[in-house]
Amino acid sequence: MITLKVFGKDQPDHPYEMLLDRAQRIAARFPAQVTVHEYELGSEEARQLGVARAPALAIDDKLIFVATVPTVGQIGSMVTAALGQAQ
């Protein structure tokens, strides 16, 4: 199981909403293998990963993108690689 962690819930703006939508679209491609969780910048999870700017995306506990909105393809590639490593 892979968890996509989307940071910036407390700052809902266009980039955050775009990132959340893209993460959810990728999760829909991998039912029962990928979940999406939203976090605020001030959350304990954000502090543990060192997230200071939004939007941000982590796969499990690895911070991947900060202050940028990756393409669906970029997220999909990272998730596919992470799923391959998990097996």
Secondary structure as the mmCIF struct_conf table of DSSP 4:
data_model
#
loop_
_struct_conf.conf_type_id
_struct_conf.id
_struct_conf.beg_label_comp_id
_struct_conf.beg_label_asym_id
_struct_conf.beg_label_seq_id
_struct_conf.end_label_comp_id
_struct_conf.end_label_asym_id
_struct_conf.end_label_seq_id
STRN STRN1 ILE A 2 PHE A 7
TURN_TY1_P TURN_TY1_P1 LYS A 9 ASP A 10
BEND BEND1 GLN A 11 GLN A 11
HELX_RH_AL_P HELX_RH_AL_P1 HIS A 14 ARG A 29
BEND BEND2 PHE A 30 PHE A 30
TURN_TY1_P TURN_TY1_P2 PRO A 31 GLN A 33
STRN STRN2 VAL A 34 TYR A 39
TURN_TY1_P TURN_TY1_P3 LEU A 41 GLY A 42
BEND BEND3 SER A 43 SER A 43
HELX_RH_AL_P HELX_RH_AL_P2 GLU A 44 LEU A 49
TURN_TY1_P TURN_TY1_P4 GLY A 50 GLY A 50
BEND BEND4 ARG A 53 PRO A 55
STRN STRN3 ALA A 56 ILE A 59
TURN_TY1_P TURN_TY1_P5 ASP A 60 ASP A 61
STRN STRN4 LYS A 62 VAL A 66
BEND BEND5 ALA A 67 THR A 68
HELX_RH_AL_P HELX_RH_AL_P3 VAL A 72 ALA A 86
#
